[in-house]
Amino acid sequence: MTPRRGNPPDGAPRRPLLARVASNLAWGLVAEGSAKGALFLVSVHLAAVLGARYFGEFSYLQTIFVFLWMGVDLGLNMYATREVARSPADVTRLLADLTAMRFLLALALGALALALVSFRSDAEMLAVTVGFVLYLVVRAVQPDWLLRGLERYRALAAANIVTAMLQLAATWAMIDGPEDFALSSLPWLISYVVSTAGIAIALHRYGIPVWRRGASSGPAGWWRHWSQSIHFTLSSGVSTLYQNLPLLYLYWQGSAQATGLFAAPFRLVVALLFVASVFPMTLYPVIADLETRGEARALARLVAWAAVLTAAATGVVSAVAVVWAEPVILRLFGAEYLAAVPTLRWLALFLLLRSVRAVFVRVVCGMGAERSYSFVSIVSVAALLALMIGLQLAGADGLTASAAALAVTEAGVLAAMVGLTKRVIRALRPGLAHPPAEGPPVDA
């Protein structure tokens, strides 16, 4: 029996909208939280056992492969999730297309990464790169996006929890000192191989073949998918570059040691940013409802209170990080990282500003001003780079210059978001609501 369009492939009836939203949000947070939590704990362990220099090398390669993954995905993840949600009955061809497209891109970009690293004649860096390339290929064929589109968030959460546990266990078992640096990417590969196999088994149980010969639509169909998906990756790519630019800047200056010193507190702040993003995420449906009804005053009050509450909650965490920066660094990373205490203090300010910014980003992008937000994001990258260079020319060390420039630039971005929010709310009229954005901003 062919599944009815709009229903899951197994024919299960749709639940009430509120129940679906609540369940998806809860299990989605579990899935993302387990992944982010594992990443932070792995970073803490690697920073402590590898030392600043090797942790800097690892963090640099890890960041490079974040960008390579974006080159493999090219927005297909979000695009495919949307397409599956629109038409669950048409998943077989889409699954075949995306698997082939991302697999070939992963092979090409992975080969390029290996070629570039091989010029350094560093056997350990090459070994870590090989592990990350294999991880990239495995991740490319992982159909986790299909679970999202089918609203199988419980299965997705289970897969992410297993991935996180395996990553943690493998890291603790395999990496115990600088001599194990060459093995540091293998836990990523191992955990993703197992989770990808688990997702494939789950899809088979739902009656969806992971691969069917001849199902792919070929290069013409691939190009059609890319032409529609590419806009999903542009804003997230700029945001990822902005957030990781200080780390890349330090490494490109030729200092793996400084990169490691920056990366340790930076990973802590990134983990806290995920926690801070949960509250603005829950506002998205409410913002859409108030916009649809044209209630500008109520929306303005909601945004103001949300910003104040976010600032108060995050402000406490940031204050703790500023006052007790030294014991926090010692406790998590060890005495070698004490030089990063001023960095953590600047990053604590960045945490506060970025968390409050997320509230305004939800409004700006949810009310049709995505292009203005993208323009601000592009300008912020240029401003951040100019500030880092300017502060160093003024005599600041690289660590302090990078963290301070990030905080100062974020203050400017927040001011721009406040101005854009005021503009879109003032323009709000009943019956003139913009259509909701395709999804919440990646960096919100």
JOLIN-V23396 format. One record per residue. N is the residue number from 1. RES is the residue in one small letter. OMEGA is omega in degrees with one decimal (NA if undefined). NEAR is the number of other C-alpha atoms within 8 Angstrom. D_FIRST is the distance of its C-alpha to the first C-alpha in whole Angstrom. Layout:
n=N res=RES omega=OMEGA near=NEAR d_first=D_FIRST
n=N res=RES omega=OMEGA near=NEAR d_first=D_FIRST
This chain:
n=1 res=m omega=-179.2 near=2 d_first=0
n=2 res=t omega=-179.1 near=4 d_first=4
n=3 res=p omega=177.7 near=10 d_first=6
n=4 res=r omega=-179.5 near=8 d_first=9
n=5 res=r omega=178.9 near=7 d_first=12
n=6 res=g omega=176.6 near=9 d_first=15
n=7 res=n omega=176.3 near=13 d_first=13
n=8 res=p omega=-178.1 near=12 d_first=13
n=9 res=p omega=-178.3 near=12 d_first=10
n=10 res=d omega=175.4 near=7 d_first=10
n=11 res=g omega=-178.9 near=8 d_first=9
n=12 res=a omega=-179.2 near=7 d_first=13
n=13 res=p omega=177.6 near=6 d_first=15
n=14 res=r omega=175.2 near=6 d_first=18
n=15 res=r omega=175.5 near=6 d_first=21
n=16 res=p omega=-174.0 near=6 d_first=24
n=17 res=l omega=-177.7 near=6 d_first=26
n=18 res=l omega=179.4 near=6 d_first=29
n=19 res=a omega=178.7 near=8 d_first=27
n=20 res=r omega=-179.2 near=9 d_first=25
n=21 res=v omega=-178.3 near=8 d_first=28
n=22 res=a omega=-179.6 near=8 d_first=30
n=23 res=s omega=179.5 near=9 d_first=28
n=24 res=n omega=-179.7 near=10 d_first=27
n=25 res=l omega=-177.7 near=8 d_first=31
n=26 res=a omega=-178.5 near=8 d_first=32
n=27 res=w omega=175.9 near=12 d_first=30
n=28 res=g omega=177.7 near=12 d_first=30
n=29 res=l omega=176.8 near=9 d_first=34
n=30 res=v omega=-179.2 near=9 d_first=34
n=31 res=a omega=-178.5 near=15 d_first=32
n=32 res=e omega=-179.8 near=10 d_first=35
n=33 res=g omega=179.2 near=9 d_first=38
n=34 res=s omega=179.2 near=11 d_first=37
n=35 res=a omega=-179.3 near=12 d_first=37
n=36 res=k omega=179.7 near=10 d_first=40
n=37 res=g omega=178.5 near=10 d_first=42
n=38 res=a omega=179.2 near=12 d_first=42
n=39 res=l omega=179.8 near=9 d_first=43
n=40 res=f omega=-178.6 near=11 d_first=46
n=41 res=l omega=175.5 near=9 d_first=47
n=42 res=v omega=179.2 near=11 d_first=46
n=43 res=s omega=178.7 near=10 d_first=49
n=44 res=v omega=-178.8 near=11 d_first=51
n=45 res=h omega=-178.3 near=10 d_first=51
n=46 res=l omega=178.2 near=11 d_first=52
n=47 res=a omega=-176.8 near=13 d_first=54
n=48 res=a omega=-172.5 near=10 d_first=56
n=49 res=v omega=-178.6 near=10 d_first=56
n=50 res=l omega=-173.7 near=15 d_first=56
n=51 res=g omega=-171.7 near=12 d_first=59
n=52 res=a omega=-176.3 near=15 d_first=59
n=53 res=r omega=-178.2 near=12 d_first=59
n=54 res=y omega=175.4 near=13 d_first=56
n=55 res=f omega=175.0 near=15 d_first=54
n=56 res=g omega=176.9 near=16 d_first=55
n=57 res=e omega=179.8 near=12 d_first=54
n=58 res=f omega=-178.1 near=10 d_first=51
n=59 res=s omega=178.1 near=11 d_first=50
n=60 res=y omega=179.6 near=12 d_first=51
n=61 res=l omega=178.3 near=9 d_first=48
n=62 res=q omega=179.9 near=9 d_first=46
n=63 res=t omega=177.7 near=10 d_first=46
n=64 res=i omega=-178.6 near=8 d_first=46
n=65 res=f omega=169.1 near=10 d_first=43
n=66 res=v omega=178.6 near=8 d_first=42
n=67 res=f omega=176.6 near=10 d_first=42
n=68 res=l omega=177.7 near=9 d_first=41
n=69 res=w omega=177.1 near=10 d_first=38
n=70 res=m omega=175.7 near=11 d_first=38
n=71 res=g omega=176.4 near=9 d_first=38
n=72 res=v omega=-173.5 near=11 d_first=35
n=73 res=d omega=179.5 near=10 d_first=33
n=74 res=l omega=177.8 near=12 d_first=34
n=75 res=g omega=-176.7 near=12 d_first=32
n=76 res=l omega=-179.0 near=13 d_first=29
n=77 res=n omega=-179.4 near=9 d_first=28
n=78 res=m omega=179.0 near=10 d_first=29
n=79 res=y omega=-177.8 near=11 d_first=27
n=80 res=a omega=176.9 near=12 d_first=24
n=81 res=t omega=178.4 near=12 d_first=24
n=82 res=r omega=-177.2 near=9 d_first=24
n=83 res=e omega=178.7 near=10 d_first=21
n=84 res=v omega=178.9 near=14 d_first=19
n=85 res=a omega=179.5 near=11 d_first=20
n=86 res=r omega=-174.9 near=7 d_first=19
n=87 res=s omega=-177.9 near=11 d_first=16
n=88 res=p omega=-177.3 near=15 d_first=14
n=89 res=a omega=-174.0 near=13 d_first=11
n=90 res=d omega=-171.1 near=8 d_first=14
n=91 res=v omega=-172.0 near=9 d_first=15
n=92 res=t omega=-179.7 near=12 d_first=15
n=93 res=r omega=179.6 near=10 d_first=18
n=94 res=l omega=178.8 near=10 d_first=20
n=95 res=l omega=179.2 near=12 d_first=20
n=96 res=a omega=-179.8 near=13 d_first=21
n=97 res=d omega=-175.6 near=14 d_first=24
n=98 res=l omega=178.2 near=11 d_first=25
n=99 res=t omega=-179.9 near=12 d_first=26
n=100 res=a omega=-177.4 near=10 d_first=28
n=101 res=m omega=-175.1 near=9 d_first=30
n=102 res=r omega=177.8 near=12 d_first=31
n=103 res=f omega=-179.3 near=11 d_first=32
n=104 res=l omega=177.3 near=8 d_first=34
n=105 res=l omega=179.1 near=10 d_first=36
n=106 res=a omega=178.2 near=14 d_first=36
n=107 res=l omega=-177.7 near=9 d_first=38
n=108 res=a omega=-178.8 near=8 d_first=40
n=109 res=l omega=176.5 near=11 d_first=41
n=110 res=g omega=177.9 near=12 d_first=42
n=111 res=a omega=177.5 near=9 d_first=44
n=112 res=l omega=179.2 near=8 d_first=46
n=113 res=a omega=179.1 near=10 d_first=46
n=114 res=l omega=180.0 near=12 d_first=48
n=115 res=a omega=-178.8 near=8 d_first=50
n=116 res=l omega=-179.0 near=8 d_first=52
n=117 res=v omega=-178.0 near=12 d_first=52
n=118 res=s omega=178.2 near=9 d_first=54
n=119 res=f omega=-178.3 near=6 d_first=56
n=120 res=r omega=-178.6 near=6 d_first=58
n=121 res=s omega=178.0 near=7 d_first=58
n=122 res=d omega=-174.2 near=8 d_first=57
n=123 res=a omega=-177.7 near=6 d_first=56
n=124 res=e omega=177.7 near=8 d_first=54
n=125 res=m omega=179.0 near=10 d_first=53
n=126 res=l omega=179.3 near=12 d_first=51
n=127 res=a omega=177.9 near=10 d_first=50
n=128 res=v omega=179.3 near=15 d_first=48
n=129 res=t omega=177.6 near=13 d_first=47
n=130 res=v omega=178.1 near=9 d_first=45
n=131 res=g omega=179.7 near=13 d_first=43
n=132 res=f omega=177.9 near=14 d_first=42
n=133 res=v omega=178.4 near=13 d_first=41
n=134 res=l omega=175.5 near=10 d_first=39
n=135 res=y omega=-179.6 near=12 d_first=38
n=136 res=l omega=-180.0 near=12 d_first=37
n=137 res=v omega=-180.0 near=12 d_first=35
n=138 res=v omega=179.9 near=12 d_first=33
n=139 res=r omega=-178.8 near=9 d_first=32
n=140 res=a omega=-177.4 near=12 d_first=31
n=141 res=v omega=179.2 near=12 d_first=28
n=142 res=q omega=-176.8 near=10 d_first=27
n=143 res=p omega=178.8 near=11 d_first=24
n=144 res=d omega=178.1 near=8 d_first=25
n=145 res=w omega=-179.5 near=10 d_first=24
n=146 res=l omega=176.2 near=11 d_first=21
n=147 res=l omega=178.0 near=12 d_first=21
n=148 res=r omega=-177.7 near=11 d_first=23
n=149 res=g omega=178.8 near=14 d_first=21
n=150 res=l omega=-179.3 near=10 d_first=18
n=151 res=e omega=174.6 near=8 d_first=21
n=152 res=r omega=-174.8 near=9 d_first=21
n=153 res=y omega=177.3 near=13 d_first=25
n=154 res=r omega=177.2 near=8 d_first=26
n=155 res=a omega=178.2 near=10 d_first=24
n=156 res=l omega=178.4 near=15 d_first=26
n=157 res=a omega=178.8 near=13 d_first=29
n=158 res=a omega=179.1 near=9 d_first=29
n=159 res=a omega=-179.6 near=12 d_first=29
n=160 res=n omega=178.4 near=13 d_first=32
n=161 res=i omega=177.4 near=11 d_first=34
n=162 res=v omega=177.9 near=10 d_first=34
n=163 res=t omega=-178.7 near=13 d_first=35
n=164 res=a omega=-178.7 near=14 d_first=37
n=165 res=m omega=178.9 near=9 d_first=39
n=166 res=l omega=179.7 near=11 d_first=39
n=167 res=q omega=178.1 near=14 d_first=40
n=168 res=l omega=-177.3 near=12 d_first=43
n=169 res=a omega=-179.1 near=8 d_first=44
n=170 res=a omega=179.5 near=10 d_first=44
n=171 res=t omega=-179.4 near=11 d_first=46
n=172 res=w omega=-177.1 near=9 d_first=48
n=173 res=a omega=-170.9 near=7 d_first=48
n=174 res=m omega=-173.1 near=9 d_first=49
n=175 res=i omega=-176.6 near=12 d_first=51
n=176 res=d omega=-179.8 near=10 d_first=54
n=177 res=g omega=-179.5 near=8 d_first=57
n=178 res=p omega=-179.5 near=9 d_first=58
n=179 res=e omega=-180.0 near=7 d_first=58
n=180 res=d omega=-177.0 near=11 d_first=54
n=181 res=f omega=-177.5 near=12 d_first=53
n=182 res=a omega=-178.1 near=10 d_first=52
n=183 res=l omega=-166.3 near=11 d_first=49
n=184 res=s omega=178.5 near=12 d_first=48
n=185 res=s omega=-176.8 near=11 d_first=45
n=186 res=l omega=177.3 near=10 d_first=43
n=187 res=p omega=176.7 near=12 d_first=42
n=188 res=w omega=-179.3 near=11 d_first=40
n=189 res=l omega=-177.0 near=13 d_first=38
n=190 res=i omega=-176.4 near=11 d_first=38
n=191 res=s omega=-178.8 near=13 d_first=36
n=192 res=y omega=174.5 near=12 d_first=34
n=193 res=v omega=-178.8 near=10 d_first=33
n=194 res=v omega=-177.9 near=9 d_first=32
n=195 res=s omega=177.1 near=12 d_first=30
n=196 res=t omega=176.3 near=13 d_first=28
n=197 res=a omega=179.1 near=8 d_first=27
n=198 res=g omega=178.8 near=9 d_first=26
n=199 res=i omega=178.3 near=14 d_first=24
n=200 res=a omega=177.8 near=11 d_first=22
n=201 res=i omega=179.6 near=8 d_first=22
n=202 res=a omega=178.8 near=9 d_first=20
n=203 res=l omega=177.6 near=11 d_first=18
n=204 res=h omega=178.5 near=10 d_first=17
n=205 res=r omega=177.6 near=7 d_first=16
n=206 res=y omega=178.4 near=8 d_first=14
n=207 res=g omega=-178.9 near=8 d_first=12
n=208 res=i omega=178.1 near=9 d_first=14
n=209 res=p omega=-179.0 near=8 d_first=16
n=210 res=v omega=178.1 near=10 d_first=19
n=211 res=w omega=176.3 near=8 d_first=20
n=212 res=r omega=-176.5 near=8 d_first=19
n=213 res=r omega=179.0 near=5 d_first=21
n=214 res=g omega=-177.4 near=5 d_first=22
n=215 res=a omega=-177.1 near=10 d_first=19
n=216 res=s omega=-179.1 near=10 d_first=22
n=217 res=s omega=175.8 near=10 d_first=24
n=218 res=g omega=-175.3 near=7 d_first=27
n=219 res=p omega=-179.7 near=6 d_first=30
n=220 res=a omega=178.0 near=7 d_first=30
n=221 res=g omega=178.7 near=9 d_first=27
n=222 res=w omega=-179.4 near=12 d_first=28
n=223 res=w omega=178.0 near=8 d_first=31
n=224 res=r omega=177.8 near=8 d_first=29
n=225 res=h omega=-178.5 near=9 d_first=28
n=226 res=w omega=-177.8 near=10 d_first=31
n=227 res=s omega=179.5 near=7 d_first=33
n=228 res=q omega=-174.0 near=8 d_first=31
n=229 res=s omega=-168.4 near=13 d_first=31
n=230 res=i omega=-176.8 near=11 d_first=35
n=231 res=h omega=178.8 near=8 d_first=36
n=232 res=f omega=-173.2 near=12 d_first=34
n=233 res=t omega=-175.2 near=11 d_first=37
n=234 res=l omega=-177.9 near=8 d_first=40
n=235 res=s omega=179.8 near=10 d_first=41
n=236 res=s omega=178.2 near=11 d_first=40
n=237 res=g omega=177.3 near=10 d_first=42
n=238 res=v omega=179.9 near=11 d_first=45
n=239 res=s omega=179.3 near=11 d_first=45
n=240 res=t omega=177.2 near=10 d_first=44
n=241 res=l omega=179.5 near=9 d_first=47
n=242 res=y omega=-175.0 near=11 d_first=49
n=243 res=q omega=-175.8 near=7 d_first=48
n=244 res=n omega=-177.1 near=9 d_first=49
n=245 res=l omega=178.6 near=10 d_first=52
n=246 res=p omega=179.7 near=11 d_first=55
n=247 res=l omega=178.4 near=12 d_first=54
n=248 res=l omega=-179.2 near=11 d_first=53
n=249 res=y omega=179.4 near=8 d_first=57
n=250 res=l omega=-178.8 near=15 d_first=58
n=251 res=y omega=-179.1 near=13 d_first=57
n=252 res=w omega=173.6 near=7 d_first=58
n=253 res=q omega=176.4 near=6 d_first=61
n=254 res=g omega=-177.0 near=6 d_first=62
n=255 res=s omega=175.2 near=9 d_first=62
n=256 res=a omega=178.9 near=14 d_first=59
n=257 res=q omega=179.2 near=11 d_first=61
n=258 res=a omega=178.4 near=14 d_first=61
n=259 res=t omega=178.3 near=18 d_first=57
n=260 res=g omega=178.7 near=17 d_first=56
n=261 res=l omega=177.8 near=14 d_first=59
n=262 res=f omega=-173.9 near=12 d_first=57
n=263 res=a omega=-176.4 near=12 d_first=53
n=264 res=a omega=177.4 near=13 d_first=54
n=265 res=p omega=178.9 near=13 d_first=55
n=266 res=f omega=177.8 near=10 d_first=52
n=267 res=r omega=176.6 near=10 d_first=49
n=268 res=l omega=-178.2 near=9 d_first=50
n=269 res=v omega=178.0 near=11 d_first=50
n=270 res=v omega=177.5 near=8 d_first=47
n=271 res=a omega=178.6 near=11 d_first=45
n=272 res=l omega=178.0 near=9 d_first=47
n=273 res=l omega=177.7 near=11 d_first=46
n=274 res=f omega=178.5 near=10 d_first=42
n=275 res=v omega=-178.3 near=7 d_first=43
n=276 res=a omega=-177.4 near=11 d_first=45
n=277 res=s omega=-175.5 near=11 d_first=42
n=278 res=v omega=-177.4 near=9 d_first=40
n=279 res=f omega=177.1 near=8 d_first=42
n=280 res=p omega=179.0 near=12 d_first=42
n=281 res=m omega=-178.5 near=9 d_first=38
n=282 res=t omega=-179.6 near=8 d_first=38
n=283 res=l omega=-171.3 near=9 d_first=39
n=284 res=y omega=179.6 near=12 d_first=37
n=285 res=p omega=-179.1 near=7 d_first=35
n=286 res=v omega=178.1 near=8 d_first=38
n=287 res=i omega=179.9 near=11 d_first=40
n=288 res=a omega=-179.4 near=11 d_first=37
n=289 res=d omega=-179.8 near=8 d_first=37
n=290 res=l omega=178.0 near=12 d_first=41
n=291 res=e omega=-179.2 near=15 d_first=41
n=292 res=t omega=-179.3 near=12 d_first=39
n=293 res=r omega=177.4 near=9 d_first=41
n=294 res=g omega=-176.8 near=12 d_first=44
n=295 res=e omega=-175.6 near=12 d_first=46
n=296 res=a omega=-177.3 near=12 d_first=48
n=297 res=r omega=179.2 near=6 d_first=51
n=298 res=a omega=178.4 near=8 d_first=48
n=299 res=l omega=178.5 near=12 d_first=46
n=300 res=a omega=178.5 near=9 d_first=50
n=301 res=r omega=179.6 near=8 d_first=51
n=302 res=l omega=-178.7 near=8 d_first=47
n=303 res=v omega=-180.0 near=10 d_first=48
n=304 res=a omega=179.7 near=8 d_first=51
n=305 res=w omega=179.0 near=8 d_first=51
n=306 res=a omega=179.2 near=10 d_first=48
n=307 res=a omega=179.3 near=11 d_first=50
n=308 res=v omega=179.7 near=8 d_first=53
n=309 res=l omega=178.4 near=8 d_first=51
n=310 res=t omega=179.4 near=13 d_first=50
n=311 res=a omega=-179.2 near=12 d_first=53
n=312 res=a omega=-177.4 near=8 d_first=55
n=313 res=a omega=-179.8 near=8 d_first=52
n=314 res=t omega=179.4 near=12 d_first=52
n=315 res=g omega=177.7 near=10 d_first=56
n=316 res=v omega=179.8 near=8 d_first=56
n=317 res=v omega=-179.9 near=8 d_first=55
n=318 res=s omega=178.9 near=12 d_first=56
n=319 res=a omega=177.4 near=9 d_first=60
n=320 res=v omega=-179.7 near=9 d_first=59
n=321 res=a omega=179.9 near=12 d_first=58
n=322 res=v omega=-175.4 near=10 d_first=61
n=323 res=v omega=-176.2 near=6 d_first=64
n=324 res=w omega=-177.9 near=8 d_first=63
n=325 res=a omega=-176.8 near=13 d_first=62
n=326 res=e omega=177.8 near=8 d_first=64
n=327 res=p omega=177.9 near=7 d_first=63
n=328 res=v omega=178.9 near=9 d_first=59
n=329 res=i omega=-179.6 near=15 d_first=60
n=330 res=l omega=-175.4 near=11 d_first=62
n=331 res=r omega=-174.6 near=7 d_first=59
n=332 res=l omega=-168.1 near=8 d_first=56
n=333 res=f omega=178.8 near=13 d_first=57
n=334 res=g omega=-173.0 near=10 d_first=61
n=335 res=a omega=-178.5 near=7 d_first=64
n=336 res=e omega=-174.5 near=8 d_first=64
n=337 res=y omega=-179.1 near=13 d_first=62
n=338 res=l omega=177.3 near=10 d_first=64
n=339 res=a omega=-179.1 near=7 d_first=65
n=340 res=a omega=179.8 near=12 d_first=62
n=341 res=v omega=176.6 near=11 d_first=63
n=342 res=p omega=177.8 near=9 d_first=64
n=343 res=t omega=178.9 near=13 d_first=60
n=344 res=l omega=-179.7 near=14 d_first=58
n=345 res=r omega=177.0 near=11 d_first=61
n=346 res=w omega=179.6 near=12 d_first=60
n=347 res=l omega=174.9 near=15 d_first=56
n=348 res=a omega=175.1 near=13 d_first=56
n=349 res=l omega=175.6 near=10 d_first=57
n=350 res=f omega=178.3 near=13 d_first=54
n=351 res=l omega=179.5 near=13 d_first=52
n=352 res=l omega=-177.4 near=12 d_first=53
n=353 res=l omega=-178.0 near=13 d_first=53
n=354 res=r omega=-179.9 near=11 d_first=50
n=355 res=s omega=178.6 near=14 d_first=48
n=356 res=v omega=177.9 near=12 d_first=50
n=357 res=r omega=-177.2 near=12 d_first=49
n=358 res=a omega=179.1 near=12 d_first=45
n=359 res=v omega=-177.3 near=13 d_first=45
n=360 res=f omega=178.1 near=13 d_first=47
n=361 res=v omega=178.6 near=13 d_first=44
n=362 res=r omega=-178.9 near=15 d_first=41
n=363 res=v omega=-176.0 near=11 d_first=43
n=364 res=v omega=-177.1 near=15 d_first=44
n=365 res=c omega=178.7 near=13 d_first=40
n=366 res=g omega=-177.4 near=17 d_first=39
n=367 res=m omega=169.8 near=14 d_first=41
n=368 res=g omega=-178.9 near=10 d_first=40
n=369 res=a omega=-177.4 near=10 d_first=43
n=370 res=e omega=-178.3 near=9 d_first=42
n=371 res=r omega=176.9 near=6 d_first=44
n=372 res=s omega=178.9 near=8 d_first=47
n=373 res=y omega=178.4 near=12 d_first=46
n=374 res=s omega=178.2 near=9 d_first=45
n=375 res=f omega=177.7 near=8 d_first=49
n=376 res=v omega=-179.5 near=10 d_first=50
n=377 res=s omega=179.6 near=13 d_first=48
n=378 res=i omega=178.3 near=9 d_first=50
n=379 res=v omega=-178.1 near=8 d_first=53
n=380 res=s omega=177.8 near=12 d_first=53
n=381 res=v omega=179.3 near=12 d_first=52
n=382 res=a omega=-179.7 near=8 d_first=55
n=383 res=a omega=180.0 near=9 d_first=57
n=384 res=l omega=179.6 near=12 d_first=57
n=385 res=l omega=179.7 near=9 d_first=58
n=386 res=a omega=179.6 near=8 d_first=61
n=387 res=l omega=179.6 near=10 d_first=62
n=388 res=m omega=179.4 near=13 d_first=61
n=389 res=i omega=-179.1 near=9 d_first=64
n=390 res=g omega=179.7 near=8 d_first=66
n=391 res=l omega=177.5 near=11 d_first=66
n=392 res=q omega=177.5 near=11 d_first=67
n=393 res=l omega=179.2 near=7 d_first=70
n=394 res=a omega=175.0 near=6 d_first=71
n=395 res=g omega=179.2 near=6 d_first=72
n=396 res=a omega=175.9 near=9 d_first=69
n=397 res=d omega=-175.0 near=7 d_first=67
n=398 res=g omega=-179.5 near=10 d_first=64
n=399 res=l omega=-178.3 near=12 d_first=62
n=400 res=t omega=-179.4 near=11 d_first=63
n=401 res=a omega=-177.5 near=14 d_first=63
n=402 res=s omega=-177.7 near=12 d_first=59
n=403 res=a omega=-179.6 near=13 d_first=58
n=404 res=a omega=179.3 near=11 d_first=61
n=405 res=a omega=179.4 near=12 d_first=59
n=406 res=l omega=179.9 near=12 d_first=56
n=407 res=a omega=-178.8 near=13 d_first=57
n=408 res=v omega=178.3 near=9 d_first=59
n=409 res=t omega=179.8 near=11 d_first=56
n=410 res=e omega=176.2 near=12 d_first=54
n=411 res=a omega=177.4 near=10 d_first=57
n=412 res=g omega=178.3 near=8 d_first=57
n=413 res=v omega=178.3 near=12 d_first=53
n=414 res=l omega=178.7 near=12 d_first=53
n=415 res=a omega=178.6 near=8 d_first=55
n=416 res=a omega=179.7 near=9 d_first=53
n=417 res=m omega=176.6 near=13 d_first=50
n=418 res=v omega=178.9 near=9 d_first=52
n=419 res=g omega=178.9 near=8 d_first=54
n=420 res=l omega=179.0 near=10 d_first=50
n=421 res=t omega=177.3 near=11 d_first=49
n=422 res=k omega=-177.8 near=8 d_first=52
n=423 res=r omega=-176.6 near=8 d_first=51
n=424 res=v omega=178.7 near=11 d_first=48
n=425 res=i omega=178.0 near=10 d_first=48
n=426 res=r omega=-178.2 near=7 d_first=51
n=427 res=a omega=-175.8 near=6 d_first=49
n=428 res=l omega=176.0 near=12 d_first=47
n=429 res=r omega=177.2 near=9 d_first=47
n=430 res=p omega=177.5 near=10 d_first=44
n=431 res=g omega=-179.0 near=7 d_first=41
n=432 res=l omega=-177.1 near=8 d_first=42
n=433 res=a omega=174.9 near=12 d_first=40
n=434 res=h omega=173.0 near=9 d_first=39
n=435 res=p omega=-179.5 near=7 d_first=35
n=436 res=p omega=177.8 near=9 d_first=34
n=437 res=a omega=-178.1 near=9 d_first=34
n=438 res=e omega=179.6 near=4 d_first=31
n=439 res=g omega=-179.8 near=5 d_first=32
n=440 res=p omega=-178.2 near=11 d_first=35
n=441 res=p omega=-176.4 near=9 d_first=38
n=442 res=v omega=-173.4 near=6 d_first=38
n=443 res=d omega=-171.9 near=7 d_first=41
n=444 res=a omega=NA near=10 d_first=42
